Amino acid sequence: MRYVLSLVLSLVAGIAVGWVHRDADQIIVFSVGQGDCALIRSLDHAVLIDDGPLIFGKNTGLTVQKLRESGVNALDAILLSHADADHTAETRELLQEYPGVHVVMSDQFRTYPAMIHELSDWHLPSSSVVWLPQRSHMQVGKFSLLMLCPPFSGGKEDNNGSMFVRVSTTYGLATFSGDAPDFVEKAMEPTANWHAEVLHVGHHGSRTSTGESWIQAVEPSVAVISVGRNNSHGHPTKETLDRLEAAHVPVLRTDRDGDLVFDLIEGKLVREK
């Protein structure tokens, strides 16, 4: 808990560990194929939410490339929603590229076998990970991040333990829910105010995520889907797209629209065209 507090205080205090564009207050959902990767950056700070994907069993190096192209020379933290490779595959490369970056994850995964294997592969001791309790906050420049970690039994599908993140200023800006299925979304609805302009659609548009009540809880102006072109899973599914259409929520997709860049302007997110 002390380690988490230390990380949070360092970000709140504005102690920069490197350089990013000083005038960039942005949320960028990167197009990285069939995986999740989003950048939150503000006032010399930069945090990633997930860093997939793994393609044909190999790391692509695409996340590091995207960060370089975006002018990010230092990274404060990587929030990993859960243990699946399409959310964690570039972690080892990021640890090499950005020495001192904090890996942050739900403490529900501390003893999860797949996570233990990944930590070994990354040469990262468990004691160096920031293991989050059920509810945590982090300040990243102008952005406030609420991080909620659902209870998760190691014998269950690890998607069920996906970290939920709400990014806000005065207003709710964006919500992220990893690969959490709809029954976990439902359980999380009463735990916080999830209203946000941007809904990052769960599980790449799988039919089992982004339920009707979750869409109502977020009340987004736009939905964003991180998805690979012609992927073998059939994502995003017709069922999910139909639910978003019925709620009159326009959809942006990384397979069709590429990187999705949202600038913070007068407290609101405005998409760069």
N, C-alpha and C positions, 0 to 999 in steps of 0.2 A: 504493500500500500504506500509505503514511503517512497518507493521508486516511481510509482505512478505520479504521486504528488510532485516529486522533483521534476519529472518531465513536464507536467502541466504548468508548474511555476516558471520553468525556463521559457516556455512558449508565451505565457502571459506577460512576462517581464520584457519580452522583445529581444532576447539575447540571440543574435543571429549567428549561425554556424557557417554561413557562406553567403553566396550572392544569388539572388533572382532579380528579375525586373522589378524595380522598386514601385513602379506605377501599376503593377499587375495584381489585381484582386480578382481571381478567377476560379471557376470550377471547370475543369476540362475532363470530359469522358473520352478517353483515347480509343481509337479503333485499333484493336490488337488481335482481331480474329475472334475465335470462339472462347472468349475469356473476359474477365472484368479487370478494368484498370481506370481509376479516376484520380485526378490531381486536384488538391485544394491548396491554393497558394495566396499569400497576402503578406505585405510588409516584411519582406525578406524571409518568410517562412514557407515551407512546402511540405505537404503530407500527402501520401498516397493511400487510397483505399483499394486494396488488392493490386496484384501485379502479374496476372496471367497473360497469355496462356502457354501451355505446352503443346506443341504441334508435332505429330508423328514421333512422340517420345523425345523431342529435342527442344531445348530453350531457343527462342527466336532472337533474343537480344533486342526485341522491338521496344520494350519499355524503356530501357536505358537510352535508346536512340531517340524516342519521343521526348524524353526529359531533356536531353541535350538540345534538341531542336527548339524546345520551349524556353531555353535559356536558364534551366534549373541546374545550378552548379553545386547545390547543397540540398540535402533532404533531411528533415527533422525526424520523420517517423513513417513507418509503413503499417497501416492497419489491415490486418489479414482477417477477413470475415470468417473463414473456416479453412479446413485443411486440404481442400481439393486442388489439384495441380493447376487447373485453369484459373485459379485465383492466387496461386503462390509461386508459380514456376520460375519467375525471374528474381526471386528473393536473393539467391546466392550471388547473382551478378550485381544486384543493387548494393549488397553489403560490401562488395569489392569496389564498386564505383563510388560509393558514398560512405567512407569510413565514419563510424560514430552514429549512423542512423539507428533509430530505435525500432525494433520489431515489436508490434503491439497486437495482442490477441486475447480473446476470452480465456479466463482461467479454466473454463470447462474443458479445454483441449490440452491442459498441462500434462495429463497422463494418457492422452489418446495415442494409440500405437502409430498411426500414420503420421501424426505430428512429431512424435519422438524420432521417427525415421527421417523426416524432413530436416529437423534440427541437426541431426547427425550429418546429413548430406551437406548442409550449409556450414558445418563446422561452427555452429552457434550453440553454446551451452544454454540450457534451460534457464539458468540463473541470470542470463543476459536479456531474456525476453521480458517485456512489460506485460504481465498477466493481469488482465482487467477483472475487477469484481463485476457484479451484476449491473451496476450503474456508475458511469464515470463521465467527466467533462474535460474538455480540452479547448484552449483558446489558440487559434492559429491566425495571428494578425487580427483582422476585423471579423473573422469567422468564429462563431461558437459551435463546438461539436458536442453533441450528446451521444454517448455510446452505451447501448444497452445490450446485455449478453443473456440470451435465453438459457434456462436450465437445459442441460444436455447430458444424456446417459451415453457413455462410451460404446455401448452395444447397439445403439440406434444409428440411423442414417445421419452422417455428420452435417448434412444440409440443415437439419433441425436446430443445430447450435449456432447458426450464422449470426454474426454481430449485426445489430441494427444501428445505423448512424443517421442523425438528423443534423444538418448544417443550417445555421441561422445567423442573422444579425438581429435587427428589430423584427424582421419578418422571417418566416420559415422559407428557406431557400431550396433545399434538396433533401431527399431521404434515400437511403441505401439499405438493402436488406439481404445482400448476398444471395444465397440460393434457398432462403427460407421458404417452406411450403405454406399454403394458405392457412392451415390450422395453427401454425406458429404465428403468422401475421395476426390472426384473430386474437390469439392470446396476448400479443404485444399491444394491441390497439389501446386498451385502457391504461397502459403504463406511462404514456407521455402524450403531448400534443404533437402529432405527426404531420400536421398541415404544412405543405411546402409547395413552392412553385413547380419544382421539377421532381417527378417520381422516377427513380431509377428502377426499372422493372425487374422483379426478382427472377432469378434462375434463367436469364437470357430469353425470357418470354415463354417458359414452360407452362403448360396448361395447369400445372399443380400450384402455381404461384400467382400473385397479383389478383387475389380474389376481389369480388365486388365490394365487400365491406372495407377492405384495405384501401381500395381506390377512393371510397367515400371518406375514409379517415384522413387520407392525405390531401384530397381535393386539389389535385395538381392542375396547372395550366398546360403542362406538356409532360409526356412520358418519354423516357429515353431507354432504348434497349441496346445492351452490349451483346453483339451476336456476330458470328462468323458467316461469311458468304457461303451459300450452298452447304451449310453444315449438315452432318449426318443425323442430327437429333430432330430436325424439322422445326427448329426454333427460328423465329417466334411462332407459336402455334396459333391456329385460327381462333381457338377458344379465348386465348388471352387478348388477341387483337379485337375480337368481337366485344369483349367486356369493356375495353378501353373506348371503342367506338360508341357503345351504348351509353357510356358516361360522358361522351362528347370531349374526350381528351385526345388531342393530336399526338402523333407518334413520330419520333426521330429514331433512326437506327444507324448504328455504326457501320453495318455492312453496306448500306446505301449512301449514308450522308458523311461518312468519314469521321474524323475527330469532331466532337461537339464542344464548342468553346462558349462559355457563358461568362460575361463580364459583370462585375458588381458595379452598378451605376445608381447612385442615390438610393442605396439600400436594397435595390432590386436586381435580379439577374436579367441580363439582356444578351441574347445569343448573337455571336459574331457570325455574319453571313459570308 
